[in-house]
Amino acid sequence: MKYRRLGKSNLEVSAIGLGCMPLSISPQRPTEEHAIRVIHAAIDLGITLIDTADAYCIDDTEPGHNERLIGKALAQLPPARREKLVVATKGGLVRPGGRWERDGRPEHLRKVCEQSLLNLGVDRITLYQYHRIDPNVSLEASMGELKRLQEEGKIQYIGVSNFSVMEMETAAQTAAFVSLQNEYSRQHRAPETDGTLRYTRDNDLAFLAWSPLNGIGGAKNLGRRHPFLESVAEAHGVSPHRAALAWLMGRGPQVIPIPGATRIESVRDNVEAVNLVLRSEELEELNRPKS
Ligand SMILES: NC(=O)c1ccc[n+]([C@@H]2O[C@H](COP(=O)([O-])OP(=O)(O)OC[C@H]3O[C@@H](n4cnc5c(N)ncnc54)[C@H](OP(=O)(O)O)[C@@H]3O)[C@@H](O)[C@H]2O)c1
């Protein structure tokens, strides 16, 4: 495994994280036993960044499903191994009837953050991210509450997710944060043109790339969808998924992909991306817009 600093925090995390969303959000999700095996396998392979959210569940009958899975997986590890992990969770989305809706009210963020502490079985959340801005609540109010939770010792570092550059600039006036979590993949190249990739680099923020393999539905067709990526993968004798992650990590030292997985084989394949060196002419072509 290789490691990257988490923005201006004093933490180092694995250059590839584990996105735990697919372990919880669908009725076809794996059993709890299997899900815990996937999390343990990721940790055994050197992954130290585990991404979750209280909203990773099927619907509002079971908020915190994913966090509780992680809490159980971590409780089975010796303390010395647990201490090396950075569990990054989020608040600000709710799942009425399985829909994704926003709630950035300070009282909601406080309630769910305190519940996340219990779900994860920790005294302090290492990275707590504001999941998606609620347009009905001022950013100052939402970020202000996260700052208070931080001052109370319930959060170590704050992160933001699905923010634009302007929103990050506004948020930074209220609370310091160390990471941005936005969508970034072969199919979703917006960070290269909307300024967020550059902003994270210039402001020493980690860029946690969500759905880095084109998402749960898109990952299956990654190679077919991107023939050049497929040819690069073939040339190196690896999967297009591994090649896509190696390309993403090459987009900046702050970029940390957090691929999701329900199979241990997927995790095994993905961690090997840290050792895949793409040739400069391959990177040049992959970096071209819409290649
Ligand atoms: N902040 C946000 O708003 C937001 C939004 C979406 C996601 N996220 C976070 O980002 C994480 C990743 O996004 P995602 O899970 O939506 O999509 P993703 O990582 O792009 O794709 C996940 C899918 O890729 C497959 N996969 C992974 N590695 C593979 C490999 N080496 N070969 C073949 N297939 C492979 C997995 O299949 P198997 O299940 O078969 O292993 C899974 O179905 C989430 O888990 C979540 O933590 C955040």
The ligand as an SDF file (V2000), in Angstrom:
LIG
                    3D

 48 52  0  0  0  0  0  0  0  0999 V2000
  -20.3330   11.7610   -1.2170 N   0  0  0  0  0  0  0  0  0  0  0  0
  -21.2590   11.2830   -2.0180 C   0  0  0  0  0  0  0  0  0  0  0  0
  -22.2590   11.9490   -2.3340 O   0  0  0  0  0  0  0  0  0  0  0  0
  -21.0930    9.9010   -2.5520 C   0  0  0  0  0  0  0  0  0  0  0  0
  -21.9060    9.4340   -3.6000 C   0  0  0  0  0  0  0  0  0  0  0  0
  -21.6950    8.1410   -4.0870 C   0  0  0  0  0  0  0  0  0  0  0  0
  -20.6960    7.3490   -3.5210 C   0  0  0  0  0  0  0  0  0  0  0  0
  -19.9400    7.8190   -2.4890 N   0  0  0  0  0  0  0  0  0  0  0  0
  -18.8580    7.0120   -1.8740 C   0  0  0  0  0  0  0  0  0  0  0  0
  -17.9910    6.5840   -2.9060 O   0  0  0  0  0  0  0  0  0  0  0  0
  -17.8430    5.1740   -2.8550 C   0  0  0  0  0  0  0  0  0  0  0  0
  -17.5850    4.6060   -4.2250 C   0  0  0  0  0  0  0  0  0  0  0  0
  -18.6420    4.8990   -5.1090 O   0  0  0  0  0  0  0  0  0  0  0  0
  -19.6500    3.7670   -5.6290 P   0  0  0  0  0  0  0  0  0  0  0  0
  -19.5950    2.6060   -4.7090 O   0  0  0  0  0  0  0  0  0  0  0  0
  -20.9310    4.4630   -5.8730 O   0  0  0  0  0  0  0  0  0  0  0  0
  -19.1100    3.4130   -7.0690 O   0  0  0  0  0  0  0  0  0  0  0  0
  -17.7490    2.8400   -7.6750 P   0  0  0  0  0  0  0  0  0  0  0  0
  -16.7170    2.7600   -6.6430 O   0  0  0  0  0  0  0  0  0  0  0  0
  -17.4620    3.6270   -8.8880 O   0  0  0  0  0  0  0  0  0  0  0  0
  -18.2100    1.3990   -8.1450 O   0  0  0  0  0  0  0  0  0  0  0  0
  -18.5530    0.3930   -7.2300 C   0  0  0  0  0  0  0  0  0  0  0  0
  -18.7450   -0.8820   -8.0110 C   0  0  0  0  0  0  0  0  0  0  0  0
  -17.5250   -1.2250   -8.6290 O   0  0  0  0  0  0  0  0  0  0  0  0
  -17.3570   -2.5960   -8.6090 C   0  0  0  0  0  0  0  0  0  0  0  0
  -15.9070   -2.8630   -8.5480 N   0  0  0  0  0  0  0  0  0  0  0  0
  -15.0390   -2.3520   -7.6360 C   0  0  0  0  0  0  0  0  0  0  0  0
  -13.7900   -2.7560   -7.9180 N   0  0  0  0  0  0  0  0  0  0  0  0
  -13.8780   -3.5510   -9.0030 C   0  0  0  0  0  0  0  0  0  0  0  0
  -12.9170   -4.2640   -9.7580 C   0  0  0  0  0  0  0  0  0  0  0  0
  -11.6370   -4.2170   -9.4390 N   0  0  0  0  0  0  0  0  0  0  0  0
  -13.3650   -4.9960  -10.8250 N   0  0  0  0  0  0  0  0  0  0  0  0
  -14.6820   -5.0290  -11.1450 C   0  0  0  0  0  0  0  0  0  0  0  0
  -15.6300   -4.3480  -10.4620 N   0  0  0  0  0  0  0  0  0  0  0  0
  -15.2300   -3.6200   -9.4060 C   0  0  0  0  0  0  0  0  0  0  0  0
  -18.0220   -3.0870   -7.3670 C   0  0  0  0  0  0  0  0  0  0  0  0
  -18.4460   -4.3930   -7.6450 O   0  0  0  0  0  0  0  0  0  0  0  0
  -18.6130   -5.5380   -6.5320 P   0  0  0  0  0  0  0  0  0  0  0  0
  -19.7070   -5.0220   -5.6350 O   0  0  0  0  0  0  0  0  0  0  0  0
  -19.0210   -6.7110   -7.3400 O   0  0  0  0  0  0  0  0  0  0  0  0
  -17.3450   -5.7040   -5.7730 O   0  0  0  0  0  0  0  0  0  0  0  0
  -19.1360   -2.0720   -7.1660 C   0  0  0  0  0  0  0  0  0  0  0  0
  -20.3380   -2.5320   -7.6860 O   0  0  0  0  0  0  0  0  0  0  0  0
  -19.1630    4.6940   -2.2160 C   0  0  0  0  0  0  0  0  0  0  0  0
  -19.0670    3.3940   -1.7280 O   0  0  0  0  0  0  0  0  0  0  0  0
  -19.3530    5.7520   -1.1770 C   0  0  0  0  0  0  0  0  0  0  0  0
  -18.5440    5.4490   -0.0470 O   0  0  0  0  0  0  0  0  0  0  0  0
  -20.1150    9.0840   -2.0170 C   0  0  0  0  0  0  0  0  0  0  0  0
  1  2  1  0
  2  3  2  0
  2  4  1  0
  4  5  1  0
  4 48  2  0
  5  6  2  0
  6  7  1  0
  7  8  2  0
  8  9  1  0
  8 48  1  0
  9 10  1  0
  9 46  1  0
 10 11  1  0
 11 12  1  0
 11 44  1  0
 12 13  1  0
 13 14  1  0
 14 15  2  0
 14 16  1  0
 14 17  1  0
 17 18  1  0
 18 19  2  0
 18 20  1  0
 18 21  1  0
 21 22  1  0
 22 23  1  0
 23 24  1  0
 23 42  1  0
 24 25  1  0
 25 26  1  0
 25 36  1  0
 26 27  1  0
 26 35  1  0
 27 28  2  0
 28 29  1  0
 29 30  1  0
 29 35  2  0
 30 31  1  0
 30 32  2  0
 32 33  1  0
 33 34  2  0
 34 35  1  0
 36 37  1  0
 36 42  1  0
 37 38  1  0
 38 39  2  0
 38 40  1  0
 38 41  1  0
 42 43  1  0
 44 45  1  0
 44 46  1  0
 46 47  1  0
M  CHG  2   8   1  16  -1
M  END
$$$$
